[in-house]
């Protein structure tokens, strides 16, 4: 999405940066994992296809993507590639109507799991969706055996709306309201949205 191509979101544990060409090789390496393919319901792509995907996602007004960096590692190394731990996305059925977005989160690096990085990154993405894109409802689709994600989304107020035995997934939804926005901000702590127009 062009609107976030120069945007960085800085949280307490994570930094969200736009998905750029220099991130593709590491992202491609992640997606060779059968575990991650299953968790994200993704098919493996060739490296060339991954580069094309990155380019299309940057231009596509129906998709908003950020790469998640581990903040401590980035502050120590100043290297985005070494600090990459996953990604988070919003998908819109219609670019003209951004009221409802499907959200996704992936923490690909095993060493970064269990540190609340994924939940913080997701909360930062929710806040960006609400405050910048005007989202009024979020939907998530989770594999019915992905207990960690199910627990995380239930914990932040999502309710189950349907189950698919064909795709073995559960759909959850959350309507945005002022109380929930306040809850997100309290759980995130301080955060900063920086737009670099260079």
DOZA-392798 format. One record per residue: chain; x, y, z of N, C-alpha, C in turn. Coordinates in steps of 0.1 Angstrom, whole numbers. Layout:
# residues N
rec lumti->A; n_px->X; n_py->Y; n_pz->Z; ca_px->X; ca_py->Y; ca_pz->Z; c_px->X; c_py->Y; c_pz->Z
...
//
This chain:
# residues 198
rec lumti->A; n_px->8; n_py->-12; n_pz->0; ca_px->0; ca_py->0; ca_pz->0; c_px->9; c_py->12; c_pz->0
rec lumti->A; n_px->6; n_py->21; n_pz->-9; ca_px->15; ca_py->33; ca_pz->-11; c_px->15; c_py->42; c_pz->2
rec lumti->A; n_px->3; n_py->42; n_pz->9; ca_px->2; ca_py->51; ca_pz->20; c_px->12; c_py->48; c_pz->31
rec lumti->A; n_px->16; n_py->36; n_pz->32; ca_px->26; ca_py->33; ca_pz->43; c_px->40; c_py->30; c_pz->38
rec lumti->A; n_px->43; n_py->34; n_pz->26; ca_px->56; ca_py->31; ca_pz->21; c_px->68; c_py->38; c_pz->27
rec lumti->A; n_px->65; n_py->49; n_pz->34; ca_px->75; ca_py->57; ca_pz->41; c_px->72; c_py->57; c_pz->56
rec lumti->A; n_px->64; n_py->48; n_pz->61; ca_px->59; ca_py->49; ca_pz->75; c_px->67; c_py->39; c_pz->84
rec lumti->A; n_px->71; n_py->43; n_pz->95; ca_px->77; ca_py->34; ca_pz->105; c_px->69; c_py->36; c_pz->118
rec lumti->A; n_px->66; n_py->25; n_pz->125; ca_px->58; ca_py->25; ca_pz->137; c_px->67; c_py->19; c_pz->148
rec lumti->A; n_px->70; n_py->27; n_pz->158; ca_px->80; ca_py->23; ca_pz->169; c_px->72; c_py->20; c_pz->182
rec lumti->A; n_px->73; n_py->7; n_pz->186; ca_px->67; ca_py->3; ca_pz->199; c_px->77; c_py->1; c_pz->209
rec lumti->A; n_px->73; n_py->-6; n_pz->220; ca_px->82; ca_py->-9; ca_pz->231; c_px->92; c_py->-21; c_pz->228
rec lumti->A; n_px->87; n_py->-31; n_pz->221; ca_px->94; ca_py->-43; ca_pz->218; c_px->97; c_py->-45; c_pz->203
rec lumti->A; n_px->89; n_py->-38; n_pz->195; ca_px->90; ca_py->-40; ca_pz->180; c_px->90; c_py->-27; c_pz->173
rec lumti->A; n_px->95; n_py->-28; n_pz->161; ca_px->94; ca_py->-17; ca_pz->151; c_px->88; c_py->-22; c_pz->138
rec lumti->A; n_px->78; n_py->-16; n_pz->133; ca_px->71; ca_py->-20; ca_pz->120; c_px->77; c_py->-11; c_pz->109
rec lumti->A; n_px->82; n_py->-17; n_pz->99; ca_px->87; ca_py->-10; ca_pz->87; c_px->80; c_py->-15; c_pz->74
rec lumti->A; n_px->79; n_py->-7; n_pz->64; ca_px->73; ca_py->-12; ca_pz->52; c_px->81; c_py->-23; c_pz->46
rec lumti->A; n_px->74; n_py->-32; n_pz->39; ca_px->81; ca_py->-44; ca_pz->32; c_px->88; c_py->-39; c_pz->20
rec lumti->A; n_px->101; n_py->-39; n_pz->20; ca_px->109; ca_py->-34; ca_pz->9; c_px->117; c_py->-45; c_pz->2
rec lumti->A; n_px->123; n_py->-42; n_pz->-9; ca_px->130; ca_py->-51; ca_pz->-18; c_px->141; c_py->-58; c_pz->-9
rec lumti->A; n_px->148; n_py->-51; n_pz->-1; ca_px->159; ca_py->-57; ca_pz->7; c_px->154; c_py->-67; c_pz->17
rec lumti->A; n_px->141; n_py->-67; n_pz->20; ca_px->136; ca_py->-77; ca_pz->30; c_px->132; c_py->-91; c_pz->23
rec lumti->A; n_px->132; n_py->-91; n_pz->10; ca_px->126; ca_py->-102; ca_pz->3; c_px->133; c_py->-115; c_pz->5
rec lumti->A; n_px->146; n_py->-115; n_pz->4; ca_px->154; ca_py->-127; ca_pz->5; c_px->152; c_py->-134; c_pz->18
rec lumti->A; n_px->152; n_py->-127; n_pz->29; ca_px->150; ca_py->-133; ca_pz->42; c_px->135; c_py->-138; c_pz->43
rec lumti->A; n_px->126; n_py->-130; n_pz->38; ca_px->112; ca_py->-134; ca_pz->39; c_px->110; c_py->-147; c_pz->31
rec lumti->A; n_px->116; n_py->-148; n_pz->19; ca_px->115; ca_py->-160; ca_pz->11; c_px->121; c_py->-172; c_pz->18
rec lumti->A; n_px->132; n_py->-170; n_pz->25; ca_px->138; ca_py->-181; ca_pz->33; c_px->128; c_py->-186; c_pz->43
rec lumti->A; n_px->122; n_py->-176; n_pz->50; ca_px->112; ca_py->-180; ca_pz->60; c_px->101; c_py->-189; c_pz->54
rec lumti->A; n_px->96; n_py->-185; n_pz->43; ca_px->84; ca_py->-192; ca_pz->37; c_px->87; c_py->-205; c_pz->30
rec lumti->A; n_px->100; n_py->-210; n_pz->31; ca_px->103; ca_py->-223; ca_pz->27; c_px->99; c_py->-233; c_pz->38
rec lumti->A; n_px->96; n_py->-228; n_pz->50; ca_px->93; ca_py->-236; ca_pz->62; c_px->79; c_py->-242; c_pz->60
rec lumti->A; n_px->77; n_py->-255; n_pz->61; ca_px->64; ca_py->-261; ca_pz->60; c_px->55; c_py->-257; c_pz->72
rec lumti->A; n_px->61; n_py->-255; n_pz->83; ca_px->53; ca_py->-250; ca_pz->95; c_px->47; c_py->-237; c_pz->92
rec lumti->A; n_px->55; n_py->-227; n_pz->87; ca_px->50; ca_py->-214; ca_pz->84; c_px->40; c_py->-214; c_pz->72
rec lumti->A; n_px->42; n_py->-222; n_pz->63; ca_px->33; ca_py->-224; ca_pz->52; c_px->19; c_py->-228; c_pz->57
rec lumti->A; n_px->19; n_py->-238; n_pz->66; ca_px->7; ca_py->-243; ca_pz->72; c_px->0; c_py->-232; c_pz->81
rec lumti->A; n_px->8; n_py->-225; n_pz->89; ca_px->2; ca_py->-215; ca_pz->98; c_px->-3; c_py->-203; c_pz->91
rec lumti->A; n_px->3; n_py->-200; n_pz->79; ca_px->-2; ca_py->-188; ca_pz->72; c_px->-11; c_py->-192; c_pz->60
rec lumti->A; n_px->-13; n_py->-205; n_pz->58; ca_px->-21; ca_py->-210; ca_pz->47; c_px->-15; c_py->-205; c_pz->33
rec lumti->A; n_px->-2; n_py->-206; n_pz->32; ca_px->5; ca_py->-201; ca_pz->20; c_px->11; c_py->-212; c_pz->12
rec lumti->A; n_px->12; n_py->-209; n_pz->-1; ca_px->20; ca_py->-218; ca_pz->-10; c_px->34; c_py->-213; c_pz->-12
rec lumti->A; n_px->44; n_py->-221; n_pz->-13; ca_px->58; ca_py->-216; ca_pz->-15; c_px->59; c_py->-210; c_pz->-28
rec lumti->A; n_px->66; n_py->-198; n_pz->-29; ca_px->68; ca_py->-191; ca_pz->-41; c_px->83; c_py->-192; c_pz->-45
rec lumti->A; n_px->86; n_py->-190; n_pz->-58; ca_px->100; ca_py->-189; ca_pz->-62; c_px->105; c_py->-175; c_pz->-57
rec lumti->A; n_px->118; n_py->-173; n_pz->-57; ca_px->124; ca_py->-160; ca_pz->-52; c_px->119; c_py->-149; c_pz->-62
rec lumti->A; n_px->119; n_py->-152; n_pz->-75; ca_px->114; ca_py->-142; ca_pz->-84; c_px->99; c_py->-139; c_pz->-82
rec lumti->A; n_px->91; n_py->-149; n_pz->-79; ca_px->77; ca_py->-146; ca_pz->-75; c_px->76; c_py->-138; c_pz->-63
rec lumti->A; n_px->85; n_py->-140; n_pz->-53; ca_px->84; ca_py->-133; ca_pz->-40; c_px->88; c_py->-118; c_pz->-43
rec lumti->A; n_px->97; n_py->-115; n_pz->-52; ca_px->101; ca_py->-101; ca_pz->-55; c_px->89; c_py->-95; c_pz->-62
rec lumti->A; n_px->82; n_py->-102; n_pz->-71; ca_px->70; ca_py->-97; ca_pz->-78; c_px->59; c_py->-94; c_pz->-67
rec lumti->A; n_px->58; n_py->-103; n_pz->-58; ca_px->47; ca_py->-101; ca_pz->-47; c_px->50; c_py->-89; c_pz->-39
rec lumti->A; n_px->63; n_py->-87; n_pz->-35; ca_px->66; ca_py->-75; ca_pz->-27; c_px->63; c_py->-62; c_pz->-35
rec lumti->A; n_px->66; n_py->-62; n_pz->-48; ca_px->63; ca_py->-50; ca_pz->-56; c_px->48; c_py->-48; c_pz->-57
rec lumti->A; n_px->40; n_py->-59; n_pz->-59; ca_px->26; ca_py->-57; ca_pz->-61; c_px->20; c_py->-53; c_pz->-47
rec lumti->A; n_px->25; n_py->-58; n_pz->-36; ca_px->19; ca_py->-54; ca_pz->-23; c_px->22; c_py->-39; c_pz->-20
rec lumti->A; n_px->33; n_py->-34; n_pz->-25; ca_px->36; ca_py->-20; ca_pz->-22; c_px->27; c_py->-11; c_pz->-30
rec lumti->A; n_px->22; n_py->-16; n_pz->-42; ca_px->14; ca_py->-8; ca_pz->-50; c_px->-1; c_py->-10; c_pz->-48
rec lumti->A; n_px->-5; n_py->-21; n_pz->-42; ca_px->-19; ca_py->-26; ca_pz->-41; c_px->-26; c_py->-18; c_pz->-29
rec lumti->A; n_px->-36; n_py->-11; n_pz->-33; ca_px->-44; ca_py->-3; ca_pz->-23; c_px->-53; c_py->-12; c_pz->-14
rec lumti->A; n_px->-53; n_py->-25; n_pz->-17; ca_px->-61; ca_py->-34; ca_pz->-9; c_px->-53; c_py->-41; c_pz->2
rec lumti->A; n_px->-40; n_py->-39; n_pz->2; ca_px->-31; ca_py->-46; ca_pz->11; c_px->-22; c_py->-36; c_pz->18
rec lumti->A; n_px->-21; n_py->-38; n_pz->32; ca_px->-11; ca_py->-30; ca_pz->39; c_px->-2; c_py->-39; c_pz->47
rec lumti->A; n_px->11; n_py->-39; n_pz->44; ca_px->20; ca_py->-48; ca_pz->50; c_px->32; c_py->-41; c_pz->57
rec lumti->A; n_px->35; n_py->-46; n_pz->69; ca_px->47; ca_py->-41; ca_pz->76; c_px->56; c_py->-54; c_pz->80
rec lumti->A; n_px->69; n_py->-52; n_pz->79; ca_px->78; ca_py->-62; ca_pz->84; c_px->80; c_py->-58; c_pz->99
rec lumti->A; n_px->81; n_py->-68; n_pz->107; ca_px->83; ca_py->-66; ca_pz->122; c_px->98; c_py->-68; c_pz->125
rec lumti->A; n_px->103; n_py->-58; n_pz->132; ca_px->117; ca_py->-59; ca_pz->136; c_px->117; c_py->-60; c_pz->151
rec lumti->A; n_px->127; n_py->-68; n_pz->157; ca_px->129; ca_py->-68; ca_pz->171; c_px->136; c_py->-56; c_pz->175
rec lumti->A; n_px->130; n_py->-47; n_pz->183; ca_px->135; ca_py->-34; ca_pz->186; c_px->149; c_py->-35; c_pz->193
rec lumti->A; n_px->151; n_py->-43; n_pz->203; ca_px->164; ca_py->-44; ca_pz->209; c_px->175; c_py->-48; c_pz->199
rec lumti->A; n_px->172; n_py->-58; n_pz->191; ca_px->182; ca_py->-62; ca_pz->181; c_px->185; c_py->-51; c_pz->171
rec lumti->A; n_px->175; n_py->-44; n_pz->167; ca_px->177; ca_py->-33; ca_pz->157; c_px->185; c_py->-22; c_pz->164
rec lumti->A; n_px->182; n_py->-18; n_pz->176; ca_px->190; ca_py->-8; ca_pz->183; c_px->204; c_py->-11; c_pz->185
rec lumti->A; n_px->207; n_py->-24; n_pz->187; ca_px->221; ca_py->-29; ca_pz->189; c_px->228; c_py->-30; c_pz->176
rec lumti->A; n_px->221; n_py->-34; n_pz->165; ca_px->228; ca_py->-37; ca_pz->152; c_px->226; c_py->-26; c_pz->141
rec lumti->A; n_px->215; n_py->-19; n_pz->142; ca_px->211; ca_py->-10; ca_pz->132; c_px->209; c_py->-17; c_pz->118
rec lumti->A; n_px->207; n_py->-30; n_pz->119; ca_px->205; ca_py->-38; ca_pz->107; c_px->191; c_py->-43; c_pz->106
rec lumti->A; n_px->183; n_py->-39; n_pz->96; ca_px->169; ca_py->-43; ca_pz->95; c_px->168; c_py->-58; c_pz->92
rec lumti->A; n_px->177; n_py->-63; n_pz->84; ca_px->176; ca_py->-77; ca_pz->79; c_px->179; c_py->-86; c_pz->91
rec lumti->A; n_px->189; n_py->-84; n_pz->99; ca_px->192; ca_py->-92; ca_pz->111; c_px->181; c_py->-91; c_pz->121
rec lumti->A; n_px->174; n_py->-80; n_pz->121; ca_px->164; ca_py->-77; ca_pz->132; c_px->150; c_py->-82; c_pz->128
rec lumti->A; n_px->148; n_py->-86; n_pz->115; ca_px->135; ca_py->-91; ca_pz->111; c_px->130; c_py->-103; c_pz->118
rec lumti->A; n_px->118; n_py->-103; n_pz->123; ca_px->112; ca_py->-114; ca_pz->130; c_px->99; c_py->-119; c_pz->124
rec lumti->A; n_px->92; n_py->-111; n_pz->116; ca_px->80; ca_py->-116; ca_pz->110; c_px->73; c_py->-105; c_pz->102
rec lumti->A; n_px->60; n_py->-106; n_pz->100; ca_px->53; ca_py->-95; ca_pz->93; c_px->38; c_py->-95; c_pz->98
rec lumti->A; n_px->32; n_py->-84; n_pz->95; ca_px->18; ca_py->-82; ca_pz->98; c_px->11; c_py->-75; c_pz->87
rec lumti->A; n_px->-2; n_py->-79; n_pz->84; ca_px->-9; ca_py->-74; ca_pz->72; c_px->-23; c_py->-71; c_pz->75
rec lumti->A; n_px->-28; n_py->-61; n_pz->67; ca_px->-43; ca_py->-59; ca_pz->66; c_px->-47; c_py->-61; c_pz->52
rec lumti->A; n_px->-58; n_py->-67; n_pz->50; ca_px->-64; ca_py->-69; ca_pz->36; c_px->-77; c_py->-63; c_pz->36
rec lumti->A; n_px->-80; n_py->-56; n_pz->25; ca_px->-93; ca_py->-49; ca_pz->23; c_px->-100; c_py->-55; c_pz->11
rec lumti->A; n_px->-113; n_py->-59; n_pz->12; ca_px->-120; ca_py->-64; ca_pz->1; c_px->-122; c_py->-53; c_pz->-10
rec lumti->A; n_px->-122; n_py->-41; n_pz->-5; ca_px->-124; ca_py->-30; ca_pz->-15; c_px->-116; c_py->-18; c_pz->-10
rec lumti->A; n_px->-107; n_py->-13; n_pz->-19; ca_px->-98; ca_py->-2; ca_pz->-15; c_px->-106; c_py->11; c_pz->-13
rec lumti->A; n_px->-118; n_py->12; n_pz->-19; ca_px->-126; ca_py->24; ca_pz->-16; c_px->-133; c_py->24; c_pz->-3
rec lumti->A; n_px->-135; n_py->12; n_pz->3; ca_px->-142; ca_py->11; ca_pz->15; c_px->-133; c_py->3; c_pz->25
rec lumti->A; n_px->-126; n_py->10; n_pz->33; ca_px->-117; ca_py->4; ca_pz->43; c_px->-123; c_py->2; c_pz->56
rec lumti->A; n_px->-136; n_py->1; n_pz->57; ca_px->-142; ca_py->-1; ca_pz->70; c_px->-139; c_py->-14; c_pz->77
rec lumti->A; n_px->-137; n_py->-24; n_pz->69; ca_px->-135; ca_py->-38; ca_pz->74; c_px->-121; c_py->-43; c_pz->68
rec lumti->A; n_px->-113; n_py->-48; n_pz->77; ca_px->-100; ca_py->-53; ca_pz->73; c_px->-98; c_py->-67; c_pz->79
rec lumti->A; n_px->-92; n_py->-76; n_pz->71; ca_px->-88; ca_py->-89; ca_pz->76; c_px->-73; c_py->-87; c_pz->80
rec lumti->A; n_px->-70; n_py->-91; n_pz->92; ca_px->-57; ca_py->-89; ca_pz->98; c_px->-49; c_py->-103; c_pz->99
rec lumti->A; n_px->-36; n_py->-102; n_pz->97; ca_px->-27; ca_py->-113; ca_pz->99; c_px->-15; c_py->-110; c_pz->106
rec lumti->A; n_px->-9; n_py->-119; n_pz->113; ca_px->4; ca_py->-117; ca_pz->120; c_px->12; c_py->-130; c_pz->119
rec lumti->A; n_px->25; n_py->-129; n_pz->117; ca_px->34; ca_py->-140; ca_pz->116; c_px->47; c_py->-137; c_pz->123
rec lumti->A; n_px->50; n_py->-144; n_pz->133; ca_px->64; ca_py->-143; ca_pz->139; c_px->71; c_py->-156; c_pz->135
rec lumti->A; n_px->81; n_py->-153; n_pz->125; ca_px->87; ca_py->-164; ca_pz->118; c_px->100; c_py->-169; c_pz->126
rec lumti->A; n_px->106; n_py->-160; n_pz->133; ca_px->119; ca_py->-164; ca_pz->140; c_px->115; c_py->-171; c_pz->154
rec lumti->A; n_px->119; n_py->-183; n_pz->155; ca_px->116; ca_py->-190; ca_pz->168; c_px->121; c_py->-183; c_pz->180
rec lumti->A; n_px->133; n_py->-177; n_pz->180; ca_px->138; ca_py->-170; ca_pz->191; c_px->130; c_py->-158; c_pz->196
rec lumti->A; n_px->122; n_py->-153; n_pz->187; ca_px->114; ca_py->-141; ca_pz->190; c_px->100; c_py->-144; c_pz->195
rec lumti->A; n_px->96; n_py->-157; n_pz->195; ca_px->83; ca_py->-161; ca_pz->200; c_px->83; c_py->-162; c_pz->215
rec lumti->A; n_px->71; n_py->-160; n_pz->221; ca_px->69; ca_py->-160; ca_pz->235; c_px->74; c_py->-148; c_pz->243
rec lumti->A; n_px->77; n_py->-137; n_pz->235; ca_px->82; ca_py->-125; ca_pz->241; c_px->72; c_py->-114; c_pz->240
rec lumti->A; n_px->59; n_py->-117; n_pz->236; ca_px->49; ca_py->-107; ca_pz->234; c_px->52; c_py->-98; c_pz->222
rec lumti->A; n_px->61; n_py->-101; n_pz->213; ca_px->64; ca_py->-93; ca_pz->202; c_px->53; c_py->-93; c_pz->192
rec lumti->A; n_px->47; n_py->-105; n_pz->190; ca_px->37; ca_py->-107; ca_pz->180; c_px->24; c_py->-99; c_pz->184
rec lumti->A; n_px->20; n_py->-100; n_pz->197; ca_px->8; ca_py->-93; ca_pz->201; c_px->11; c_py->-78; c_pz->200
rec lumti->A; n_px->22; n_py->-73; n_pz->204; ca_px->25; ca_py->-58; ca_pz->203; c_px->24; c_py->-54; c_pz->189
rec lumti->A; n_px->30; n_py->-61; n_pz->180; ca_px->30; ca_py->-58; ca_pz->165; c_px->16; c_py->-58; c_pz->160
rec lumti->A; n_px->8; n_py->-67; n_pz->164; ca_px->-6; ca_py->-68; ca_pz->160; c_px->-14; c_py->-56; c_pz->165
rec lumti->A; n_px->-12; n_py->-52; n_pz->178; ca_px->-19; ca_py->-41; ca_pz->184; c_px->-15; c_py->-28; c_pz->177
rec lumti->A; n_px->-2; n_py->-27; n_pz->173; ca_px->3; ca_py->-15; ca_pz->166; c_px->-4; c_py->-14; c_pz->152
rec lumti->A; n_px->-5; n_py->-26; n_pz->146; ca_px->-12; ca_py->-26; ca_pz->133; c_px->-27; c_py->-22; c_pz->134
rec lumti->A; n_px->-33; n_py->-27; n_pz->145; ca_px->-47; ca_py->-24; ca_pz->147; c_px->-48; c_py->-8; c_pz->149
rec lumti->A; n_px->-40; n_py->-2; n_pz->157; ca_px->-40; ca_py->12; ca_pz->159; c_px->-38; c_py->20; c_pz->146
rec lumti->A; n_px->-28; n_py->15; n_pz->138; ca_px->-26; ca_py->22; ca_pz->125; c_px->-38; c_py->20; c_pz->116
rec lumti->A; n_px->-44; n_py->9; n_pz->116; ca_px->-56; ca_py->7; ca_pz->108; c_px->-67; c_py->16; c_pz->112
rec lumti->A; n_px->-69; n_py->18; n_pz->125; ca_px->-80; ca_py->26; ca_pz->130; c_px->-77; c_py->41; c_pz->128
rec lumti->A; n_px->-65; n_py->45; n_pz->132; ca_px->-62; ca_py->59; ca_pz->132; c_px->-58; c_py->65; c_pz->119
rec lumti->A; n_px->-52; n_py->57; n_pz->110; ca_px->-47; ca_py->62; ca_pz->97; c_px->-56; c_py->58; c_pz->86
rec lumti->A; n_px->-61; n_py->45; n_pz->86; ca_px->-69; ca_py->40; ca_pz->75; c_px->-84; c_py->40; c_pz->77
rec lumti->A; n_px->-88; n_py->43; n_pz->90; ca_px->-103; ca_py->44; ca_pz->92; c_px->-110; c_py->31; c_pz->94
rec lumti->A; n_px->-103; n_py->20; n_pz->98; ca_px->-109; ca_py->7; ca_pz->99; c_px->-119; c_py->7; c_pz->111
rec lumti->A; n_px->-131; n_py->1; n_pz->109; ca_px->-141; ca_py->1; ca_pz->119; c_px->-144; c_py->-14; c_pz->124
rec lumti->A; n_px->-139; n_py->-24; n_pz->117; ca_px->-140; ca_py->-38; ca_pz->121; c_px->-128; c_py->-46; c_pz->116
rec lumti->A; n_px->-123; n_py->-55; n_pz->124; ca_px->-112; ca_py->-64; ca_pz->120; c_px->-118; c_py->-78; c_pz->121
rec lumti->A; n_px->-113; n_py->-86; n_pz->111; ca_px->-116; ca_py->-100; ca_pz->110; c_px->-103; c_py->-108; c_pz->109
rec lumti->A; n_px->-102; n_py->-119; n_pz->116; ca_px->-91; ca_py->-128; ca_pz->115; c_px->-95; c_py->-142; c_pz->112
rec lumti->A; n_px->-88; n_py->-149; n_pz->104; ca_px->-90; ca_py->-163; ca_pz->101; c_px->-78; c_py->-172; c_pz->106
rec lumti->A; n_px->-81; n_py->-181; n_pz->115; ca_px->-70; ca_py->-188; ca_pz->122; c_px->-73; c_py->-203; c_pz->121
rec lumti->A; n_px->-62; n_py->-211; n_pz->118; ca_px->-63; ca_py->-225; ca_pz->118; c_px->-69; c_py->-230; c_pz->131
rec lumti->A; n_px->-78; n_py->-240; n_pz->131; ca_px->-84; ca_py->-244; ca_pz->143; c_px->-75; c_py->-251; c_pz->153
rec lumti->A; n_px->-63; n_py->-254; n_pz->149; ca_px->-53; ca_py->-260; ca_pz->158; c_px->-42; c_py->-250; c_pz->163
rec lumti->A; n_px->-44; n_py->-237; n_pz->159; ca_px->-34; ca_py->-227; ca_pz->162; c_px->-38; c_py->-221; c_pz->176
rec lumti->A; n_px->-36; n_py->-228; n_pz->187; ca_px->-41; ca_py->-224; ca_pz->200; c_px->-35; c_py->-210; c_pz->204
rec lumti->A; n_px->-22; n_py->-208; n_pz->201; ca_px->-16; ca_py->-195; ca_pz->205; c_px->-23; c_py->-183; c_pz->199
rec lumti->A; n_px->-25; n_py->-184; n_pz->186; ca_px->-32; ca_py->-172; ca_pz->179; c_px->-47; c_py->-171; c_pz->184
rec lumti->A; n_px->-53; n_py->-182; n_pz->186; ca_px->-67; ca_py->-182; ca_pz->190; c_px->-68; c_py->-175; c_pz->204
rec lumti->A; n_px->-59; n_py->-179; n_pz->213; ca_px->-59; ca_py->-173; ca_pz->226; c_px->-56; c_py->-158; c_pz->225
rec lumti->A; n_px->-46; n_py->-154; n_pz->217; ca_px->-42; ca_py->-140; ca_pz->216; c_px->-54; c_py->-132; c_pz->212
rec lumti->A; n_px->-61; n_py->-136; n_pz->201; ca_px->-72; ca_py->-128; ca_pz->196; c_px->-84; c_py->-128; c_pz->205
rec lumti->A; n_px->-87; n_py->-139; n_pz->211; ca_px->-98; ca_py->-139; ca_pz->221; c_px->-95; c_py->-130; c_pz->233
rec lumti->A; n_px->-82; n_py->-130; n_pz->237; ca_px->-78; ca_py->-122; ca_pz->248; c_px->-79; c_py->-107; c_pz->245
rec lumti->A; n_px->-79; n_py->-103; n_pz->232; ca_px->-80; ca_py->-89; ca_pz->229; c_px->-94; c_py->-86; c_pz->223
rec lumti->A; n_px->-104; n_py->-94; n_pz->227; ca_px->-118; ca_py->-91; ca_pz->225; c_px->-125; c_py->-96; c_pz->212
rec lumti->A; n_px->-117; n_py->-104; n_pz->204; ca_px->-124; ca_py->-109; ca_pz->192; c_px->-133; c_py->-121; c_pz->196
rec lumti->A; n_px->-144; n_py->-122; n_pz->189; ca_px->-154; ca_py->-132; ca_pz->191; c_px->-155; c_py->-141; c_pz->179
rec lumti->A; n_px->-157; n_py->-154; n_pz->181; ca_px->-159; ca_py->-163; ca_pz->170; c_px->-172; c_py->-160; c_pz->162
rec lumti->A; n_px->-171; n_py->-160; n_pz->149; ca_px->-183; ca_py->-158; ca_pz->141; c_px->-186; c_py->-170; c_pz->132
rec lumti->A; n_px->-176; n_py->-178; n_pz->129; ca_px->-179; ca_py->-190; ca_pz->120; c_px->-167; c_py->-199; c_pz->121
rec lumti->A; n_px->-170; n_py->-212; n_pz->117; ca_px->-160; ca_py->-222; ca_pz->116; c_px->-161; c_py->-229; c_pz->102
rec lumti->A; n_px->-150; n_py->-232; n_pz->96; ca_px->-150; ca_py->-240; ca_pz->84; c_px->-143; c_py->-253; c_pz->85
rec lumti->A; n_px->-151; n_py->-264; n_pz->84; ca_px->-145; ca_py->-277; ca_pz->85; c_px->-137; c_py->-280; c_pz->72
rec lumti->A; n_px->-140; n_py->-274; n_pz->61; ca_px->-133; ca_py->-276; ca_pz->48; c_px->-119; c_py->-270; c_pz->49
rec lumti->A; n_px->-118; n_py->-258; n_pz->55; ca_px->-105; ca_py->-252; ca_pz->56; c_px->-98; c_py->-253; c_pz->69
rec lumti->A; n_px->-106; n_py->-260; n_pz->79; ca_px->-101; ca_py->-262; ca_pz->92; c_px->-97; c_py->-248; c_pz->99
rec lumti->A; n_px->-105; n_py->-238; n_pz->97; ca_px->-102; ca_py->-225; ca_pz->103; c_px->-114; c_py->-219; c_pz->110
rec lumti->A; n_px->-111; n_py->-210; n_pz->119; ca_px->-121; ca_py->-203; ca_pz->126; c_px->-120; c_py->-188; c_pz->123
rec lumti->A; n_px->-132; n_py->-182; n_pz->120; ca_px->-132; ca_py->-167; ca_pz->118; c_px->-136; c_py->-160; c_pz->130
rec lumti->A; n_px->-128; n_py->-150; n_pz->134; ca_px->-131; ca_py->-141; ca_pz->145; c_px->-133; c_py->-127; c_pz->141
rec lumti->A; n_px->-141; n_py->-119; n_pz->148; ca_px->-143; ca_py->-105; ca_pz->144; c_px->-143; c_py->-96; c_pz->157
rec lumti->A; n_px->-139; n_py->-84; n_pz->154; ca_px->-139; ca_py->-74; ca_pz->165; c_px->-144; c_py->-60; c_pz->159
rec lumti->A; n_px->-154; n_py->-55; n_pz->165; ca_px->-159; ca_py->-41; ca_pz->161; c_px->-151; c_py->-31; c_pz->169
rec lumti->A; n_px->-146; n_py->-21; n_pz->162; ca_px->-138; ca_py->-11; ca_pz->169; c_px->-147; c_py->-1; c_pz->176
rec lumti->A; n_px->-144; n_py->2; n_pz->189; ca_px->-151; ca_py->12; ca_pz->196; c_px->-140; c_py->19; c_pz->205
rec lumti->A; n_px->-144; n_py->30; n_pz->211; ca_px->-135; ca_py->38; ca_pz->219; c_px->-129; c_py->31; c_pz->231
rec lumti->A; n_px->-136; n_py->23; n_pz->237; ca_px->-131; ca_py->15; ca_pz->249; c_px->-120; c_py->5; c_pz->244
rec lumti->A; n_px->-122; n_py->-1; n_pz->233; ca_px->-112; ca_py->-10; ca_pz->228; c_px->-99; c_py->-3; c_pz->223
rec lumti->A; n_px->-101; n_py->9; n_pz->217; ca_px->-89; ca_py->17; ca_pz->213; c_px->-81; c_py->20; c_pz->226
rec lumti->A; n_px->-88; n_py->24; n_pz->236; ca_px->-81; ca_py->28; ca_pz->249; c_px->-74; c_py->16; c_pz->254
rec lumti->A; n_px->-80; n_py->4; n_pz->254; ca_px->-74; ca_py->-9; ca_pz->258; c_px->-61; c_py->-12; c_pz->250
rec lumti->A; n_px->-62; n_py->-10; n_pz->237; ca_px->-50; ca_py->-12; ca_pz->229; c_px->-39; c_py->-3; c_pz->233
rec lumti->A; n_px->-42; n_py->9; n_pz->235; ca_px->-31; ca_py->19; ca_pz->238; c_px->-25; c_py->16; c_pz->252
rec lumti->A; n_px->-34; n_py->12; n_pz->261; ca_px->-28; ca_py->8; ca_pz->274; c_px->-19; c_py->-4; c_pz->274
rec lumti->A; n_px->-23; n_py->-13; n_pz->265; ca_px->-15; ca_py->-25; ca_pz->264; c_px->-2; c_py->-23; c_pz->256
rec lumti->A; n_px->-2; n_py->-14; n_pz->246; ca_px->10; ca_py->-11; ca_pz->238; c_px->19; c_py->-2; c_pz->246
rec lumti->A; n_px->14; n_py->7; n_pz->254; ca_px->23; ca_py->17; ca_pz->260; c_px->26; c_py->28; c_pz->250
rec lumti->A; n_px->37; n_py->34; n_pz->252; ca_px->41; ca_py->45; ca_pz->242; c_px->44; c_py->39; c_pz->229
rec lumti->A; n_px->40; n_py->46; n_pz->218; ca_px->44; ca_py->42; ca_pz->205; c_px->44; c_py->55; c_pz->196
rec lumti->A; n_px->51; n_py->54; n_pz->185; ca_px->53; ca_py->66; ca_pz->177; c_px->52; c_py->61; c_pz->162
rec lumti->A; n_px->45; n_py->69; n_pz->154; ca_px->43; ca_py->67; ca_pz->140; c_px->51; c_py->78; c_pz->133
rec lumti->A; n_px->61; n_py->74; n_pz->125; ca_px->71; ca_py->83; ca_pz->119; c_px->69; c_py->81; c_pz->104
rec lumti->A; n_px->67; n_py->93; n_pz->97; ca_px->67; ca_py->93; ca_pz->82; c_px->79; c_py->99; c_pz->77
rec lumti->A; n_px->87; n_py->92; n_pz->70; ca_px->99; ca_py->97; ca_pz->64; c_px->96; c_py->99; c_pz->49
rec lumti->A; n_px->96; n_py->111; n_pz->45; ca_px->92; ca_py->114; ca_pz->31; c_px->104; c_py->116; c_pz->21
rec lumti->A; n_px->116; n_py->112; n_pz->26; ca_px->127; ca_py->113; ca_pz->17; c_px->126; c_py->103; c_pz->6
//
